Amino acid sequence: MVIAGLTGSIGMGKSETAKMFRALGVPVYDADAAVHAIYAKGGSAVAPVEAAFPGVTGEDGGIDREKLSKYVLNDPAALKKLESIVHPLVGLEQQKFLQESADSGADLVIIDVPLLFETGGESRVDCTVLVSAPYALQRERVLARPGMSEEKFQAILAKQVPDSEKRQRADYIIDSSKGLEDAAEQVKALLPRLKACDARAWRRRSEKS
């Protein structure tokens, strides 16, 4: 089974591209969705995060992200503490997804991770797919979002590896600048190449287990 890492900076169209893979029958693991799930009522992160940052549990029984952000905003030590709790839990969810996909006979899965290169995640997948578009279009898309400002956009970019560097490091690139239909054709054409990738990462995991 080949594990492909899908990534892309804010406003590049990564989420839409993930939907295209799903539409073609490829199992997709959404890292952001996994975090939301473990933060929700009954989620595995609620108790340990509340213990580390008292008062962040909301009225609905899940983690209130706004309250949590007050702890970690501009506090690298607090953020590192939070990551030490959340990352292993998300990792367990990912391993569960991979095992279930392998058991079902999948020959390719997509791991959708926004900060793949920023976190060294490319070493844990067999190949990488970057969704990219020109900066002007990226900026236009992001600033059209509710509550977004130029300042927020630039602050987010500052925390991400530059798109130009990601393009050099990625194995494959989906150009999202020509619309959804064109991007969907690129995804369809890329499938055979992804399935032909050396499934080295999954074999390493299987050997360790």
Buried (B, 14 or more C-beta within 10 A) or exposed (E): BBBBBBBBBBBBBBBBBBBBBBEEEBBBBBBEEBBBBBBBEEBBBBEBBBEBBEEBBBEEEBBBEEEBEEBBEEEEEBBEBBEEBBEEBBEEBBEEBBEEBBEEEBEBBBBBBBBBBBBEBBEBBBBBBBBBBEBEBBBEBBEEEEEBEEEBBEEBBEEBBEBEEBEEEBBBBBBBBEEEEEBBEBBEEBBEEBBEBEBEBBEEBEEEE
